[in-house]
Amino acid sequence: MIMEHILLVDDDLQLQSLISELLTFEGFKVDVCNNGEECIEYMKHTTPDVLVLDVMMPKKNGWDTLREIRQNNPLLPVLMLSAKGDSIDRVLGLELGADDYIGKPFDDRELIARIRALLRRANAEDIPQDSKVIKIDQLELNQTQFQATFANEPIELTYTEFSLLLYMVKNRGKAISRDELSREILGKRHQAFDRVIDMHVSNLRKKIPDRENGMPWFKTIHGLGYMFIE
């Protein structure tokens, strides 16, 4: 059995030890870096299955580290650790391409659940063979390669962004609640003031070029969620 590989980047030695022990107990292979510079050097020769990245670190913080990582690893699942209640950390991390975040202190079971949700999405192999590519206008989604293109030009999306876009495209014309999107894409219930889904939709709006007819791709349904417009 192949052990899934987690890279933990955090300068808190006590937290390092606790998380490493927890992840090892859950059957993961765990490596640790103390700061962003070490992480960047590490990833020059090894790519983990999931990166767990703290925000506030010496030498190179989590934001700068994530920004640099996304240049060469757009699909690497990234879970950011942020100070509990610090919404600025979370919003900026999501804008830079984090897939999800968890606030410190956190429940052990929640951390494991978030990591497993990222792994399930990254390792999805249940794509029907007769529907590998979905095309809407000039937008194409290749489900086997997790690649989006517009007018044959690639759109750099993270796994979470692609998964969210794919789910909405498959349910186009339907109003989808934030809770449904959070459950299906992030593997967790949507909580009040949780902006993860909103930020991922915002990123998609920025990354997908405009339609020729001027129609938007997404419609915000007030008090509910979003709709992908056909």
Secondary structure, 3 states (H helix, E strand, C coil): CCCCEEEEECCCHHHHHHHHHHHHHCCCEEEEECCHHHHHHHCCCCCCCEEEEECCCCCCCHHHHHHHHHHHCCCCCEEEEEECCCHHHHHHHHHCCCCEEEEECCCHHHHHHHHHHHHHHHCCCCCCCCCCEEEECCEEEECCCCEEEECCEEECCCHHHHHHHHHHHHCCCCCEEHHHHHHHHHCCCCCCCCCHHHHHHHHHHHHCCCCCCCCCCEEEECCCEEEECC
